[in-house]
Amino acid sequence: MDLSALSTAILQILTPWSFFMLFIGTLLGIVVGAIPGLTGAMLIALTLPLTFYMEPFNAVVLLIAMYVGAISGGLITATLMRMPGTPASVMTTFDGYPMARSGRPGRALGLGITASFVGGLIAWGVLLTITKPLSILATRFGPFEYFTLIMMAMVLIASVSEGSMVKGLISGLLGMLVSMPGVDPASGMPRLTFDWYLLNGGLQLLPVLIGTFAVSQIIADTFDVQKKPERAEVANDRVLMSFRDLKKNAVNMIRSSFIGTGIGILPGIGASIGSVVAYTTAKNVSKTPEKFGTGSEEGIIASEAANNATVGGALIPLIAMGIPGSVIDAILIGALTIHSIQPGPTLFLTNNDIVWAMIATCLLANILMFVLMTSSVRHIASMIYLPRSFVLPVVAMFCVVGSYALNNTMFDVWVMLLFGVIGFMLERAKIPLGPFVIGFVLAPLAEEKLRSGLMMTAGDISPVVTRPFPLAFTIIAVVLLIWPFWTDYKRKRDAKSD
């Protein structure tokens, strides 16, 4: 733990321009997270083109602040409208909305904001403590260790995706397939380009991301463009929790924060699963489980502490191993790559200042999020009632400009639109987008590591099962792959016997 490097990063972020990036990033994240249909992934994907000409330090501050703010902002609409601004706040609707409708919206928001703050601080503590030791361990990884780790991450992502595991695997494999057109890294010959020179450079990450997340959501929202949310005004009761409230809910808050952090560390799972597990755990150990779903304070706290804690947890594998802990982390990897920064075990050696900028921003953005949301939540809440007919064209314009700015070619715009349609069709088919994007990001790295390993061993793939780490990752991947099918078979067999 290098406290001097941390303090240096904090002082640099507190300089006027960097602090402005922190402030605007956190504020935009909260606002976008609070508007149903707009997500943190969409915001960060649209912001990437704006960071092309920024210093890497300030770009990282801006994007991490948006990440923290977006996950937190979703609780506003989840509480006031029963419409989670982000998928991570789905569980908050179960108790936040009933409490708001019973005349205590300020109380519900206060519980959620404080729980988000505590969850973020605990996750930051874990991020600060274990990231560097984990990166040192990861420097001992060879090509086969990385290849099997990536494969394990892909199976893990598919196994916890919404819907069936088969759909998660299909989504991940589609993402890997889409990443293949371009020049073969071994032979230098074009592959899957269909003699179309525009594909020789492959499909760029930015248009694919913007299309998959932003354009697909715009298409979906146009079907409900006239839909108006029911209003739930925030009363003038206290938003801040008292010391007595903190003491009463401390165990639930701390337990849920560690659950969220732990799940955030697992590659690709994300905040939604963290909040579900924490909420279920809180209900199972509660003395009043019957209150859950009717306005339970424990339910709000469990959901929000966990989903905010996953942000810090998800940054750990990104920094230490170059593996995205969530969809937004996959976009952050793209942002770092744009600035010629390679995430992974050597990041502490090659770009030490960027690592500490990420860690420091995670702390400062959580503090700023708490200040902004407690002081101006009533004003932010009023923005969720903006008509979609006004919001969607503006977002669409930013999508086109952002994609065109990448290479100043219309080809990237057409790619963006194509993947917007693909993303919309995948979601209509209940196929999750997370594995698709993470498969697209990780496939080139997996191919590179596998080819490197095979070149080192003259084509011998046996190290996958003869070395300890690759063997462990392979076994975990196989178990994760088989387990859902086994439990489904067992459930059907038991039902038949009954």
Rosetta blueprint (number, residue, H / E / L):
1 M L
2 D L
3 L H
4 S H
5 A H
6 L H
7 S H
8 T H
9 A H
10 I H
11 L H
12 Q H
13 I H
14 L L
15 T L
16 P H
17 W H
18 S H
19 F H
20 F H
21 M H
22 L H
23 F H
24 I H
25 G H
26 T H
27 L H
28 L H
29 G H
30 I H
31 V H
32 V H
33 G H
34 A H
35 I L
36 P L
37 G L
38 L L
39 T L
40 G H
41 A H
42 M H
43 L H
44 I H
45 A H
46 L H
47 T H
48 L H
49 P H
50 L H
51 T H
52 F L
53 Y L
54 M L
55 E L
56 P H
57 F H
58 N H
59 A H
60 V H
61 V H
62 L H
63 L H
64 I H
65 A H
66 M H
67 Y H
68 V H
69 G H
70 A H
71 I H
72 S H
73 G H
74 G H
75 L H
76 I H
77 T H
78 A H
79 T H
80 L H
81 M L
82 R L
83 M L
84 P L
85 G L
86 T L
87 P H
88 A H
89 S H
90 V H
91 M H
92 T H
93 T H
94 F H
95 D H
96 G H
97 Y H
98 P H
99 M H
100 A H
101 R H
102 S L
103 G L
104 R L
105 P H
106 G H
107 R H
108 A H
109 L H
110 G H
111 L H
112 G H
113 I H
114 T H
115 A H
116 S H
117 F H
118 V H
119 G H
120 G H
121 L H
122 I H
123 A H
124 W H
125 G H
126 V H
127 L H
128 L H
129 T H
130 I H
131 T H
132 K H
133 P H
134 L H
135 S H
136 I H
137 L H
138 A H
139 T L
140 R L
141 F L
142 G L
143 P H
144 F H
145 E H
146 Y H
147 F H
148 T H
149 L H
150 I H
151 M H
152 M H
153 A H
154 M H
155 V H
156 L H
157 I H
158 A H
159 S H
160 V L
161 S L
162 E L
163 G L
164 S L
165 M H
166 V H
167 K H
168 G H
169 L H
170 I H
171 S H
172 G H
173 L H
174 L H
175 G H
176 M H
177 L H
178 V H
179 S L
180 M L
181 P L
182 G E
183 V E
184 D L
185 P L
186 A L
187 S L
188 G L
189 M L
190 P E
191 R E
192 L L
193 T L
194 F L
195 D L
196 W L
197 Y H
198 L H
199 L H
200 N L
201 G L
202 G L
203 L L
204 Q L
205 L H
206 L H
207 P H
208 V H
209 L H
210 I H
211 G H
212 T H
213 F H
214 A H
215 V H
216 S H
217 Q H
218 I H
219 I H
220 A H
221 D H
222 T H
223 F L
224 D L
225 V L
226 Q L
227 K L
228 K L
229 P L
230 E L
231 R L
232 A L
233 E L
234 V L
235 A L
236 N L
237 D L
238 R L
239 V L
240 L L
241 M L
242 S L
243 F H
244 R H
245 D H
246 L H
247 K H
248 K H
249 N H
250 A H
251 V H
252 N H
253 M H
254 I H
255 R H
256 S H
257 S H
258 F H
259 I H
260 G H
261 T H
262 G H
263 I H
264 G H
265 I H
266 L L
267 P L
268 G L
269 I L
270 G L
271 A H
272 S H
273 I H
274 G H
275 S H
276 V H
277 V H
278 A H
279 Y H
280 T H
281 T H
282 A H
283 K H
284 N H
285 V H
286 S L
287 K L
288 T L
289 P H
290 E H
291 K H
292 F L
293 G L
294 T L
295 G L
296 S L
297 E H
298 E H
299 G H
300 I H
301 I H
302 A H
303 S H
304 E H
305 A H
306 A H
307 N H
308 N H
309 A H
310 T H
311 V H
312 G H
313 G H
314 A H
315 L H
316 I H
317 P H
318 L H
319 I H
320 A H
321 M H
322 G L
323 I L
324 P L
325 G L
326 S L
327 V H
328 I H
329 D H
330 A H
331 I H
332 L H
333 I H
334 G H
335 A H
336 L H
337 T H
338 I H
339 H L
340 S L
341 I L
342 Q L
343 P L
344 G L
345 P L
346 T L
347 L H
348 F H
349 L H
350 T H
351 N L
352 N H
353 D H
354 I H
355 V H
356 W H
357 A H
358 M H
359 I H
360 A H
361 T H
362 C H
363 L H
364 L H
365 A H
366 N H
367 I H
368 L H
369 M H
370 F H
371 V H
372 L H
373 M H
374 T H
375 S H
376 S H
377 V H
378 R H
379 H H
380 I H
381 A H
382 S H
383 M H
384 I H
385 Y H
386 L L
387 P L
388 R H
389 S H
390 F H
391 V H
392 L H
393 P H
394 V H
395 V H
396 A H
397 M H
398 F H
399 C H
400 V H
401 V H
402 G H
403 S H
404 Y H
405 A H
406 L H
407 N H
408 N L
409 T L
410 M H
411 F H
412 D H
413 V H
414 W H
415 V H
416 M H
417 L H
418 L H
419 F H
420 G H
421 V H
422 I H
423 G H
424 F H
425 M H
426 L H
427 E H
428 R H
429 A L
430 K L
431 I L
432 P L
433 L H
434 G H
435 P H
436 F H
437 V H
438 I H
439 G H
440 F H
441 V H
442 L H
443 A H
444 P H
445 L H
446 A H
447 E H
448 E H
449 K H
450 L H
451 R H
452 S H
453 G H
454 L H
455 M H
456 M H
457 T L
458 A L
459 G L
460 D L
461 I L
462 S L
463 P H
464 V H
465 V H
466 T H
467 R L
468 P H
469 F H
470 P H
471 L H
472 A H
473 F H
474 T H
475 I H
476 I H
477 A H
478 V H
479 V H
480 L H
481 L H
482 I H
483 W H
484 P H
485 F H
486 W H
487 T H
488 D H
489 Y H
490 K H
491 R H
492 K H
493 R H
494 D H
495 A H
496 K H
497 S H
498 D L
